[in-house]
């Protein structure tokens, strides 16, 4: 996959939206109502979302506020945002999200390896708690373990291509109970090892038949590799990767 790593390590999300916009990245849009519905099914005291690969808090913004992904693209790539320093953007965003916050907003915990992205999401109030940790390489620290124990739903959209069963196993061990996991997974990704991990923690995994466009390919080489990957996994790229789009599907794990 083409790397957009540089868009995730800046102090605010303007480059994230500017770089992903031309490829119509839309995974958080498809997840928005799914995550809201799953949180609404939980008892009030358990409505806490722990978002893996949270970056700048995009999923938390969409789940807990009266806003769409298209509005966020317009906001962060518009002339007003371009005029502001990062501290000014934070103040502008803090007021914006406070005014759009939904009465039924859930608690929000974010985990990401980008300290600037997590810091921004905390500064503007999108996350109640945020942790810069790499669970691929080590166990969660004491504070993240404490926070994870209070989560009612674990979510992830764009980051599954970079995660393995190590992250999910370490996180679920910290939670110490079979908390539901909602993961939007690219069709290019072999999710079988993660599925086995989730099942070992008492969760049954449902794999949706529907798929959702994630983003357009950046070049023919990326498309060719994706077509080869989905074909190797027994998927048909016709009308999806074959038409120029990454597609993902929801894997929902619950007891």
N, C-alpha and C positions, 0 to 999 in steps of 0.2 A: 504494500500500500504506500501511496505517496505520503510522506511525512509532513505534518503540520505542526511539528513540535514547537517551532519558534512562536507560534500564536498562543501557546499555553503558558509561557514563562514570562510574560510581560505584566506590568502592574495593574492593567485593566483590560476589559474584553474587546476593545475596539478592533484590534488586529484579528482576533478570533472571528468576528462577524465579517470583517472585510475579506479575509482569506477564504472562508468557507462559503460565503454567500454566492460567489460565481458558480459553485458546484451544487448549489441548492441543497445543502446539508439540512436534513429535516427530521432526524431521529427523535429529538426531544418533542417535536410537534406530535408525532404519532404516540409517544408515551404519555403525553400530558393527561388525557382523560382516563387512560388505563390506570395510571398511578393514582389519580384522584379517586377512582371507583374502588380500587383495592384498599386504600386508606379509609374510605368511608365505611367499609365492611368491618373494620376493626372496632373493638370497644374504645370509647373516648380516651381512656388512659393509655392506650397502646398506639395511638395515631402519631407515630414518629417514623419518619423516612430516613434511612441511612443510605446515602447515594454514593456509590463507588465511582471513581473517576469523575468527581463532581465538577472539575474545572472551576469556572467562574460562578457556579451556582445556578446554571441555566435550568436544570430540572426543578430545583426548588423555586425558582422564579415563576415557572409556568404552573407548577402544581398549586402554589399558595397565593397566587396573585391573578387579578383580572387583566391578563395580558396574553398575547399570542406570540409565537416565535417570529412571525412576519413583522410584528410591531417592534420586536427587539432588533431585528436586522435593520429596520428603518431608523430606529433610535440611534444605534451605535455607529452607523455609517453615514448619518446625516450631518449637515453643516454645523448644527449646534454642538454636537459632541466633538467635532473636529477642533473647535475653538477652545476647548477646556483643557486645563492641566488635569493630571490624575486626581489630586485632592479635590479640585472643583467638580470633576465627574462623580466622585464618590458622594459628595454632598448633594448633587443633582439627583443621583440615583437613590440615595437614602430617602429623600423626600418623595420621589416617584413611587418607589415600592411600598412605602408606608401608606401612601394614598390609595394604592391598588390592592392592599392585602385583604384576602377573603376572610369572612368571619369564621369559616370552618378550617382555616389554615392548620396544617399539621406541623408538628415539631420537625426540625430538619438538622441532620448531621451530615457533613460532607467529608469524604476521604479522597485525597489526590496526592500525587507526588510533586505537584507544582505548588511551592509555598506562596508565590505571588498570587496565583489564582484563588487559592483558599483564603488568603488574606483579604483579597478584594470582596469575596462573597461574605465574609464575616463583617467587613467594614460597612457594607451597605445594608446589612440586616437580612440577607437571604439565608444564611445559616445561623442556627443557634449555637452549634459547635462545629469546628472544623479541624481536621488533622492532616498534616503532611507526613504520610507514611507510605512505604512501599511494602505491601503485604506479600509480594512475590518473594521478597528476600528475608523477611523476618516477621516474628509475631508482633501483634499490636502491643503498644506500650500500655501501661496501667490506665492512663486516662482514656485512651480509645477503647480499651476493654470495658471500662466502666460505662462509657457512653453507649457502646454497642449492645450492652446488656439491656438497655432500655428501648431498643429499636423494635418497631412492630412490623416493618417492611424494609427489606434490602432491595435497592434498585440499581440498575446500570443500563446505560444506553450505548453510547459510542465506544466505550472502553473495553468491551469484551474481547476484541481482537488481540488485546495486549495482556489479558489476564488468563491464569490457569487455575486448576483445582487448588493450587497452594493458597491463593488469596481467599477463595471461598471457604476452604477448610479452616484456615486460621481465624477468619472472621466468625464463622459459625461456632467454632470452639469457644471463642470469647463470649458470644451471645449465650451459649450453654442451653439453648432450647431450639426447637425447630421453627424458627421465624421464617415467614414466606419470603421468597426471592423472586423478583420480576426482572428478567434480563432480556433485552432486545439484542439478538445475536445475529451477526452477519452470516449469510449462507455460505460464505467462504471458510468459516471457522468450524473445525471439528469440535463439537461441544460434548462429546461422549465422556471424556474424563471428568469434566465438571459435573455432568449429570450424575455420574457414579458417586462423586463426592457429596452432592446434595442428597442423594438417596441414602448415603451412609449416615447422614445426620437426621434421618427420619422424615424426609420430604419426598413427595411424589411429584415428578416433573411432567407437566403437560406441555406439549409442543404445538403451537398454533399451526393450522393449515394455511391461514392467510399470511402473506408477506407484505412488507412495507418498504417503499423506496427510502434509501438512506442518503445517498448523494450521487451525483454524476461522477463518472470517472474523469481523472485529470488528463489522461492521454491514452492512446491505443494500447500501449504496453501494460498499463494497469488493468485495462479491460481484458486483455488476453489472459493475463495471470488469474484474474477473478473467474473468468469462464472456465479455465483449466481446473481451478480449485473446486468450484461447485460441481463440475462434471465428475471429478474424482470422488466427491462425496455422494454421488448418486443423484444429484439434483439436475433439473433441466434448466439451462440458462435462457431458454427462449422467452422473449417478452420481458425479461428482467435484466440480468447481466448482459445478455445478448443485445439488448436495446440501449445499453450505455449507462446502466444504473447498478450500483450496489443495492442489494435488497437484504433486509433482515426479517426475522420472525421472533415472536414473543415465546420465551420459555418461562413458564410460571411454575414454581416449585412451592408446594405447601403441604402441610401435614394432613 
